[in-house]
Amino acid sequence: MTSTTRPVPFPDDVTEGFWDSVRARTLRIQRCGACSRFNHAPSLTCPSCGSENLSYEPVSGRGTVYSYTVLDDAPGPGFAELVPLVVVVVELVEQPGLLMVANLLGATGADVRIGAAVTVEFEEISEDCVLPQFRLAEV
């Protein structure tokens, strides 16, 4: 019997800086050199001012739960062992509206609430793939 694995990201020229930082277990987010706004998901131009002067800068990895959902059914092959799966939209502390979507590790739907403090954690899902996930912060 063949096991099904989780899907993995395929970095491209635009997202490679983000995924390289995650593999190094640091969180770097694209930032505009013209207007200083952070931007995620990565893009070719700044959505605020249109500049192409973008680079990746480290961020703290701290944030709050902006929204969440609990998946009781696997969203696709490779997720069956992970359900129920808490998926969160996290607003990073560096900038209002700077959002990331990830899994919330070590928590159930009953544990999470809007506004809960979270910190990034790096989950190695294969030899070649590390994903940024979040965990409820110690208060």
VENNORCOR-V363928 format. One record per pair of residues at least 12 apart in sequence whose C-alpha atoms are under 10 Angstrom apart, sorted by the first residue. I is the first residue (numbers start at 1). J is the second residue. D is the distance in whole Angstrom. If there is no record, write none. Layout:
# VENNORCOR-V363928
{{I;J;D} {I;J;D}}
This chain:
# VENNORCOR-V363928
{{3;77;9} {3;78;8} {4;76;10} {4;77;6} {4;78;5} {4;79;9} {4;80;9} {5;76;10} {5;77;7} {5;78;4} {5;79;8} {5;80;10} {5;125;9} {5;126;9} {6;76;8} {6;77;7} {6;78;4} {6;79;6} {6;80;10} {6;125;8} {6;126;9} {7;76;9} {7;77;8} {7;78;7} {7;79;9} {7;125;10} {8;125;9} {8;126;9} {8;128;9} {8;129;7} {8;130;9} {8;131;9} {9;129;8} {9;130;9} {9;131;9} {10;129;10} {13;43;10} {13;44;9} {14;30;10} {14;41;10} {14;42;6} {14;43;6} {14;44;6} {14;45;10} {14;54;10} {15;29;10} {15;30;9} {15;40;10} {15;41;8} {15;42;6} {15;43;8} {15;44;10} {15;56;10} {16;42;9} {16;56;10} {17;29;8} {17;30;8} {17;42;9} {17;55;8} {17;56;6} {17;57;10} {18;30;8} {18;40;10} {18;41;9} {18;42;8} {18;55;10} {18;56;7} {18;57;9} {18;58;10} {19;129;9} {19;130;8} {19;131;8} {19;132;9} {20;130;9} {21;56;9} {21;57;10} {21;58;9} {21;130;10} {21;132;10} {22;121;10} {22;122;7} {22;123;9} {22;124;10} {22;129;9} {22;130;6} {22;131;7} {22;132;7} {23;122;8} {23;123;10} {23;124;9} {23;128;8} {23;129;7} {23;130;5} {23;131;8} {23;132;9} {24;122;9} {24;130;9} {25;120;10} {25;121;8} {25;122;6} {25;123;9} {25;124;10} {25;130;8} {25;131;9} {25;132;8} {26;57;10} {26;58;7} {26;59;8} {26;60;9} {26;61;8} {26;120;9} {26;121;9} {26;122;8} {26;132;9} {27;56;9} {27;57;8} {27;58;6} {27;59;6} {27;60;7} {27;61;6} {27;120;8} {27;121;10} {27;122;9} {27;132;8} {28;55;9} {28;56;5} {28;57;5} {28;58;4} {28;59;6} {28;60;9} {28;61;9} {29;41;8} {29;42;8} {29;54;10} {29;55;8} {29;56;5} {29;57;6} {29;58;6} {29;59;7} {29;61;10} {29;98;10} {30;42;6} {30;43;8} {30;46;9} {30;53;10} {30;54;6} {30;55;5} {30;56;4} {30;57;6} {30;58;9} {30;59;10} {31;46;8} {31;53;8} {31;54;5} {31;55;5} {31;56;6} {31;57;6} {31;58;10} {32;45;8} {32;46;6} {32;47;9} {32;48;9} {32;49;9} {32;50;9} {32;51;7} {32;52;8} {32;53;6} {32;54;5} {32;55;7} {32;56;9} {32;57;10} {33;46;9} {33;51;8} {33;52;9} {33;53;5} {33;54;6} {33;55;7} {34;46;9} {34;48;10} {34;49;8} {34;50;9} {34;51;7} {34;52;9} {34;53;7} {34;54;8} {35;48;8} {35;49;7} {35;50;9} {35;51;8} {35;53;9} {36;48;10} {36;49;10} {36;53;10} {36;54;9} {37;49;9} {37;54;10} {37;94;10} {37;95;8} {37;98;9} {38;54;9} {38;55;10} {38;56;9} {38;57;9} {38;59;10} {38;94;8} {38;95;7} {38;96;10} {38;97;9} {38;98;7} {38;99;10} {39;54;9} {39;55;10} {39;56;9} {39;95;10} {39;97;9} {39;98;7} {39;99;9} {40;97;10} {40;98;7} {40;99;7} {40;100;7} {40;101;10} {41;98;9} {41;99;8} {41;100;8} {41;101;10} {42;54;9} {42;55;10} {42;56;9} {59;92;8} {59;93;9} {59;94;7} {60;92;8} {60;93;8} {60;94;8} {60;119;8} {60;120;8} {61;90;10} {61;92;7} {61;93;8} {61;94;9} {61;118;8} {61;119;6} {61;120;5} {61;121;8} {61;132;9} {61;133;10} {61;134;9} {62;90;9} {62;91;9} {62;92;6} {62;93;6} {62;94;8} {62;117;7} {62;118;6} {62;119;5} {62;120;6} {62;121;10} {62;134;9} {62;135;10} {62;136;10} {62;137;8} {63;89;10} {63;90;6} {63;91;5} {63;92;4} {63;93;5} {63;94;8} {63;95;10} {63;98;9} {63;99;9} {63;100;10} {63;115;9} {63;116;8} {63;117;6} {63;118;5} {63;119;6} {63;120;8} {63;134;9} {63;136;10} {63;137;9} {64;88;9} {64;89;9} {64;90;5} {64;91;5} {64;92;7} {64;93;8} {64;99;10} {64;113;9} {64;114;8} {64;115;5} {64;116;5} {64;117;4} {64;118;6} {64;119;8} {64;134;10} {64;136;9} {64;137;9} {65;87;10} {65;88;6} {65;89;6} {65;90;5} {65;91;6} {65;92;9} {65;99;10} {65;100;10} {65;101;10} {65;104;10} {65;112;8} {65;113;7} {65;114;5} {65;115;5} {65;116;5} {65;117;7} {65;118;7} {65;134;10} {65;136;9} {66;88;7} {66;89;5} {66;90;5} {66;91;6} {66;92;9} {66;97;9} {66;99;8} {66;100;9} {66;101;10} {66;113;9} {66;114;6} {66;115;6} {66;116;8} {66;117;10} {67;87;9} {67;88;6} {67;89;5} {67;90;7} {67;91;9} {67;99;10} {67;101;9} {67;112;10} {67;113;8} {67;114;6} {67;115;8} {67;116;10} {68;86;7} {68;87;6} {68;88;4} {68;89;6} {68;90;9} {68;101;9} {68;102;10} {68;103;9} {68;104;9} {68;109;9} {68;112;8} {68;113;8} {68;114;8} {69;85;8} {69;86;6} {69;87;5} {69;88;7} {69;89;9} {69;103;10} {69;109;8} {69;112;10} {70;83;9} {70;84;6} {70;85;6} {70;86;5} {70;87;6} {70;88;9} {70;103;10} {70;104;10} {70;108;8} {70;109;6} {70;110;10} {70;112;10} {71;83;6} {71;84;5} {71;85;5} {71;86;6} {71;87;8} {71;109;9} {72;84;5} {72;85;7} {72;86;9} {73;85;8} {82;105;10} {83;108;10} {84;107;10} {84;108;8} {84;109;8} {85;103;7} {85;104;8} {85;105;9} {85;106;10} {85;107;9} {85;108;8} {85;109;8} {86;102;9} {86;103;6} {86;104;5} {86;105;8} {86;106;9} {86;107;7} {86;108;7} {86;109;6} {86;110;10} {86;111;10} {86;112;9} {87;101;7} {87;102;6} {87;103;4} {87;104;6} {87;105;9} {87;109;9} {87;133;9} {87;134;9} {88;100;8} {88;101;6} {88;102;6} {88;103;6} {88;104;6} {88;112;9} {88;113;10} {88;114;9} {88;118;10} {88;133;9} {88;134;8} {89;101;4} {89;102;7} {89;103;9} {89;104;9} {89;114;10} {89;134;10} {90;102;8} {90;103;10} {90;104;10} {90;114;10} {90;115;9} {90;116;9} {90;117;9} {90;118;8} {90;119;9} {90;120;10} {90;133;10} {90;134;8} {91;115;9} {91;117;10} {91;118;9} {92;117;10} {92;118;9} {92;119;9} {92;120;10} {93;117;10} {100;132;9} {100;133;9} {100;134;10} {101;132;9} {101;133;8} {101;134;9} {102;120;9} {102;131;9} {102;132;7} {102;133;5} {102;134;7} {102;135;10} {103;121;10} {103;123;10} {103;131;9} {103;132;8} {103;133;5} {103;134;6} {103;135;8} {104;118;9} {104;119;10} {104;120;9} {104;121;9} {104;133;6} {104;134;5} {104;135;5} {104;136;7} {105;120;10} {105;121;8} {105;123;9} {105;133;7} {105;134;6} {105;135;5} {105;136;8} {106;134;9} {106;135;7} {106;136;8} {107;134;10} {107;135;8} {107;136;8} {111;136;9} {112;135;10} {112;136;8} {113;136;10} {116;136;7} {116;137;8} {116;139;10} {117;134;10} {117;135;9} {117;136;6} {117;137;5} {117;138;8} {117;139;8} {118;133;10} {118;134;6} {118;135;5} {118;136;4} {118;137;5} {118;138;8} {118;139;10} {119;132;10} {119;133;8} {119;134;5} {119;135;6} {119;136;6} {119;137;6} {119;138;9} {120;132;6} {120;133;6} {120;134;4} {120;135;6} {120;136;9} {120;137;9} {121;133;5} {121;134;5} {121;135;7} {121;136;10} {122;134;8} {122;135;10}}
